[in-house]
Amino acid sequence: MFAAITCAEANPHRRVIVLEKGASLLAKVRISGGGRCNVTHACFDPKQLVKNYPRGSRELLGPFHRWQPRDTVAWFESRGVPLKTEEDGRMFPVTDSSQTIVDCLLNSAKRAGVEVRLGVGLVAARSTISGGFELDLSDGSSLACSRLLIAAGGLKPGPLVEMIKSFGHTITPLAPSLFTFHVRDPRIEGLMGLSVPQAEASILGTKFAHQGPLLITHWGLSGPAILKLSAWAACWAQERDYRFTVRLNWNGTSEQDARAAIESARKNFASRQVRKASLLELPTRLWERLVSAAGIPDLMPWSQLRREQASALVTQLTACDLPVTGKSMFKEEFVTSGGVALTEIDFKTMGSRLVPGLHFAGEVLDIDGVTGGFNFQAAWTGGRLAGLAMAE
């Protein structure tokens, strides 16, 4: 939609058509961000912005110099939709309603003369000898066009993938990204809803590691630290059937600082029970579980804590290993790693290097970002550049 609006506004003489096989437009926008639509992220330095993309960071640097979050914000605000920035950098419409974004896009498309065909999908596409494309549509009709943009979101095996391959394009392996971890362990059993503000999560035996808020759920672990970790490890985790060990440092404290805190507690809280004196600002219920896992009796006072028990507690606090046995998708934030190979794309125009007039934008490419508005920003940027190129 963003590409269609851009193209139609840049060249009013072009006939611009959006094919949507569903019954309504912008369904994913409508449900995104819990119905609020996380439009983008308040990161206005392209070099910093690209660090939030496990795949596509190098390729997006140039496009982000041409269209970045600041441009997205200005675009929506110029159309009467001001955005606000939350503490974590995520940006939402001040209305806190995704419908505001949907309405803005629909109204902009209508004013620009974009033609929308609902309930009409693309079945097949072929290049013509004279240039351009012939399209077979799901309603039995056909359509000819001089430029074709495929912006169908995350790919999955099926007709669309085969059609893209028919143009000679490579599809890199597809895998879910942004997922939560299934964990069943006595240390977190029954603690659903409990969170810690700054944990460090890593995957044992790998270099994958991320920091951030962490949430214990009914099925295991979630929150930004886990979601970021899942994004970077998406392909690796799928190859292992989502069975591995996650190591948690519950508040990012070094082993040395954890030992120092325990020694301080032994002196200052000598008569208090270890399980009743939570350290490192951890929630009491979680602290009690970790104390128990360290083999410390319920009634033991700090003064009687033995050296080996202190060491075991340090391990539970800073290197708590939990078994992951599966995944769940994070709410509606279904994101796919993999897609059209990036070496086959000209990132000045989002055009195919193999087929003149063919363009790609959004998650159909082998590009994906962490949670926080980054996937939308890649879509806005790709759509913008593709729309301008198609209008020329």
Buried (B, 14 or more C-beta within 10 A) or exposed (E): BBBBBBBBBBBEEBEBBBBBBEEEBBEBBBBBBEEBBBBBBBBBEBEEBBEBBBBBBEBBBEBBEBBBBEBBBEBBEEBEBEBEBEEEBBBBBEBEBBBBBBBBBBEBBEEBBBEBBEEBBBBEBEBEEEEBBEBBBEEEEEBEBBBBBBBBBBBEEEEBBEBBEEBEBBBBEBBBBBBBBBBEBEBBEEBEEBBBEBBBBBBEEBEBBBBBBBBBBEBBBBBBBBBBBBBBBBBEBBEEEBEBBBBBBBBBBEBEBBBEBBEEBBEEBEEEBBBBBBBBEBBEEBBBBBBBBBEBEEEBBBEEBEEEBBEBBBBBBBBBEBBBBBBBBBBEBBBBBBBBBBEBBEBEBBBBEEBEBBBBBBBBBBBBBBBBBBBBBBBBBBBBBBBBBBBE
